[in-house]
């Protein structure tokens, strides 16, 4: 803990119950997909229409709080994640806009000339 920076937990209780990768919760699946695809698959399909081909809305509501996910089945990524409550006391939205193609510059492919080290070199 860095007392000079005085960190504050800005992750609300609602996000922790349906984790979005706003923080690392020791789940590589959440870090990679933003939301665990198995958790998304467990959400009931919504009647809400999707304008994105291959993407479907899923949503769950309990005790006035809701989670809605527009999941792209082709890209395996959430395009929209909405979390909030019916009373309107909080509402948050995360939107993902996939790029049409990957960048041609891949940093891990551009390592010619770099020194190779053993993992143990970093433990000192």
N, C-alpha and C positions, 0 to 999 in steps of 0.2 A: 504494500500500500504506500503510495506516495502522498504524504501528508501535505506537501506544498500544493499539489494539484487539487486536493480535496475532491476525490471522485464521488459522484452521486449515481445511484442506481436509477437510470432513466428507463429501464425495461419494466413496464407495468406488469401486474399480476396476470392480466389476460394473455399477454404474449408468452409468459412462462408456461401457461397451461397448454398453449398450442405453439410450440417453439418455432420461431423463424430465426434464421441464422444472423440475428443482430449481434449476437455474442456467441462465443464458442462454448457449447455445453458438453464438450467431450464426445460429441457424436459426429463422426466423419460423414455419415450419411446426410445429416442435416446440413453440414457445411458444404457438401457437394451439391445437393439438390435444393437447398434452402428449407425444404420441408420433406420429411421422410415419405417417399411414395406409398409405402404401406399405410401410413396414417391417412394420406389423401384418399387412397382407395377405400378406406373404411368409412369415409364421409359419404352420406347419401347423395345421389345425383339430384341436382336441382332442376326445376322446370324453367329456370332462367335461361333464355337463349344466349348462344355465343356467336359472335360475328367472326370468330377465328376458326378456320377449318381445322378439324382434329382436336379442338380444345372443348372441354365441357366444364360447366360450373358444378361444384360440389359444395354443400353447405350443411352446417350443423348449428342448432340453437338449443341452449339449455339455460334455464333461469334468467331469461332475458338477454343473455350474451350470445353472440354469434361469431362464427368463423365461416368465411366464404373463400373458396379457392377456384380460380379459373386455371385448370390444369391442362397443359398441352401434352396429349398422349404421344404425339410423334417425337417431340423434342425432350420429353420427360422433364418439364420445368413448369413451375407455377408462373403464369403470366400476370395474375393479379391475386393478392391475398388481402382480404379485408377482415378486420377484427373490430368489434364494437359491441355496444349494447343498445337495446331498443329505446331506452330512456334518453339516448343521445348524450350521455355524459362523456363518452369517449368513442372515437372512431379513428382507425389507422388503416392506411392502405399502402401496400408495397406493390410496385409495378415493375415488371421485367420486360424490356424490349429487346428481343433477340436480333442480332445483326444477321443480314442475309448470308454472309460468308465469314469464315474465320480470317483473321489477319494472316498475311503471309510471313510476317516476322514472328517466329517462335523463339523466345529467349533461350529455351533449353537446347535448341538446335544451333545456337550461335556461341558455343563455348570453346571454339578453337583458340588456342593460345592461353587458355586459363590453366592454372596449376591444379593438378589432381591431388586431393588430400584424403586422408583416412578419417573416418568418423571420430576416432579417438583423439585426433588433433584438436578438435573443438571442445573437448572435455576439460581442458586445463583451466 
